[in-house]
Amino acid sequence: MRELQNLIERAVIMSRGDTLELDRAFGVASQPKESTPDSLKSSLVTIERQRIVDVLEACMWKIKGDGNAASRLGINLSTLRSRMKILGIARP
């Protein structure tokens, strides 16, 4: 148990950013991460945008109150407003 605790502490110290990198704690060199192609990023943005629009239409563009789009999407109201602004979604 103590070894596991030491390993996790070392990983926390050695990790960069918000992700816990256990391979650094073991002393293993990690493989460089492949960059995400732009086409994949644009596809994900398109899917996210369409999902938000679909939920907004199902809620009759209600973003707060009972049965709102934010709660159906499982996100905070301010997050929904922010994503709508970033994705250029406006009520018709």
C-alpha positions, 0 to 999 in steps of 0.5 A: 500500500505504501508503494502505491501511495509513493508511486501516485505521489511521484506521478503527481509531482512528475506529471505535466498539466492536468493529466496524471502520467503514470509512465513518468513515475515508472521511468518509462518514456512516453510516446509522443501524442499524435496531433488531432487532424483538423478534419476530426476537430471540425467534425467534432465541432459540427456534431456538438453544434448539431446536438445543441441545436437539436436539444434547443429545438426539442425544448423550444429554445428554452435555456432556463427554467423547467425542462431546459436545454442545459439540464437535458444536455447535462451542462451548466446554463453558463456553459450552454450560453458560452458554447452557443456563443462560440459555435454561433448558435442563435435563436431563429 
